[in-house]
Amino acid sequence: MISLFDPLTAGALHLANRIAMAPLTRNRAPGAVPNALMAEYYTQRASAGLIVTEATAISPQGQGYADVPGLYSTEQLDGWRRVTDSVHKAGGRIVVQLWHVGRISHVDLQPDHGAPVAPSAIKAKAQTVLIRDGQAQRVDTSEPRALDAAELPGIVRDYQRAARNAIACGFDGVEIHGANGYLLDQFLKTGANQRDDDYGGSVKNRARLMLEVVRAIADEIGGDRTAIRLSPVTPANDIVDEHPQQTFDYLLHQLAPLGLAYIHIIVGATGGPREVEGRPFDYEALRQIYRKGGGTGAWMVNNGFREKADAEDALAKGADIVAFGRPYIANPDLVARMRQDAPLNKLDRDTLYGGGAKGYTDYPTLSEA
């Protein structure tokens, strides 16, 4: 029987175990620049088989939340280099999650206070985070404008450039954020995409931008260092698709031949139940379509995994890697705790977003308990 502690090769990534640290936005990068505190945070968690960083903007236009990092300026790259060097020195493997938020943004976060961009000019019933008077505040997202088709090649190039930057500053690979109602997911799903050009309408057209991005990045850094995160039925950020099984079956069939390192699937509602009322979905059928299409990437599952037994049950059912989110916030030594069946630290929810070391790098390890 496969164990969480068995090693795994996922493309070019050689992982010491099958426990991944899920991407977790923490809003601790003032000016969008990674810092020494972030380096400490990720290094503390280097025993994970794989760390997936917090979502990281590919461009100023891709920013959607206050104090989240980017990957487009020299200062940002220098900051990330300190993170990757430290994680590698501790024996870890780390990939960066590439992000363009699309309509989930606010004019105060956009260049020249412009409108956020989207496939169609449909405002999301969602919120984002701004820093006002030194305090994090949740505010409604701004009205977006529809992207002109002529702008889309530039966005693909932004993703490609960010992937190139990632490798240059020491990341082992990249994970494309194609989930949770952000730009690529907005193009893919019918609820946010009402275009009538080559990027709207049919499943093939709605998947076009996402596939162009994946192929461009795979061409740039190699498919074996490229991965993607997907959320077929999450309602996060006011996203919905009329026929999710059909949409994602098509998408995974197209992704299969690209030689990706792994596919990261959010099972159910992000941060919520794995079964979403009114949105049934067959994840095993999706995995089989990927495999039958020649997909060799590892299959990572995510959403609500907190116990070792639950995660190992997912491995027994066909997953290759299990991603843990909030348990990794409070337990930098999560791998050791699971090996020893030790109790987990309690999460301090008041320090999840923004702030400093408290609730970020001060959680005790077993050796400190």
C-alpha positions, 0 to 999 in steps of 0.5 A, a space after each residue: 500500500 502506498 504511504 504518504 512517506 514514500 518518495 515520488 518523481 513528478 516530472 523533473 521534481 524528485 520528492 522525498 514524500 507525497 505530502 505537499 504544502 498547498 498554496 496559501 495566501 498570507 498577505 505578508 509581502 508589502 510592496 509585492 516583494 518577497 522578504 526575509 520573513 517569507 524565506 523563514 516561513 517557507 524554510 520551516 516547512 521544507 520537509 514537505 515533499 513539495 512546497 507550492 508557494 502562495 499565489 504570485 502575480 505575473 504582472 501588475 495587472 495580475 495583482 488582486 490583493 494587497 501585500 501579495 508577491 509578484 514575479 515581474 520586477 528585479 526586486 521581486 526576483 531577488 526576494 524569491 531567490 533568497 526564499 528558494 536558496 534557503 528552502 533548497 539548503 534545508 533540503 526542500 523542493 519548491 514551485 511557485 504558483 503563477 497568478 492573474 486574478 482577472 476580475 477579482 481585483 480593485 481599481 486601487 490595486 491596478 496600474 493607473 487605477 484602471 478597471 480589472 480585466 476579465 473575459 467579459 464585463 461581468 462584475 463578480 459578487 466577491 471581495 478582495 483585500 486592501 490595506 487602509 490606514 495600516 489595516 486589512 479591509 475586505 472590499 467589493 471587487 471593482 467592475 471589470 472591462 472585457 479584454 480585447 482579443 488583441 490583448 491576450 497574446 500579451 497575457 500569454 507572454 506575461 505568463 511565459 516571462 514569469 515562468 522564465 523568471 521563476 526558473 532564473 530565481 531558483 524555483 524547481 518549477 511552476 504551478 499555473 493557477 487555473 482555479 478558484 475563479 481567477 482569470 484562466 478559470 473565468 475564461 474557461 467557465 460559462 458563468 464569467 465568459 460570454 464572449 462571441 469570438 475565438 475565446 468564447 462559446 464552445 468548450 474548445 474556445 473557452 479552454 483556448 487561453 488556458 491551453 495557450 498559457 500551459 503550452 507557452 510555459 511548457 515550451 519555455 521551461 519544459 513540461 516536466 517543470 510545469 503543473 496546473 491547479 484546477 477546481 471543477 466545481 468550486 463556487 469561489 469568487 462567484 464562478 460557475 460552469 453550466 456543464 463542468 464534467 464536459 468542460 473539464 473532460 475536454 480540458 484534461 484530454 488536451 493537457 494529457 499529451 503535454 508531459 506536465 509534472 502534475 495536475 492539482 485538483 481541488 475536490 469540491 468547494 475550495 475551503 469547503 465541502 468536497 461534495 457541492 450541492 447541485 454540482 455533481 462531479 466524477 473526479 475518478 472519471 476525470 483522472 481516467 480521461 487524463 491517463 487514457 489520453 497519455 497523461 503521465 503527470 502526478 495526480 495531486 488532490 486538495 481540499 480539507 485534508 487534515 488527517 493522515 488516514 484521510 490522505 492515505 485513503 486518497 492515495 489508495 484511490 489513485 491520488 499520487 500526492 495530497 496537498 495540505 493547506 491550513 494544517 501547514 500554517 500551524 504545523 511547520 513540521 507537519 511531516 514529522 507530526 504525521 509520521 509520529 501520529 503526534 497532535 497538531 497545533 491549533 490554528 490562530 485564525 486571527 493571524 491568517 492574513 497580514 501582520 508579521 511573525 505572529 501566527 506565521 513563523 512562531 508556531 512550535 515544532 515537536 522539538 520545541 514543544 
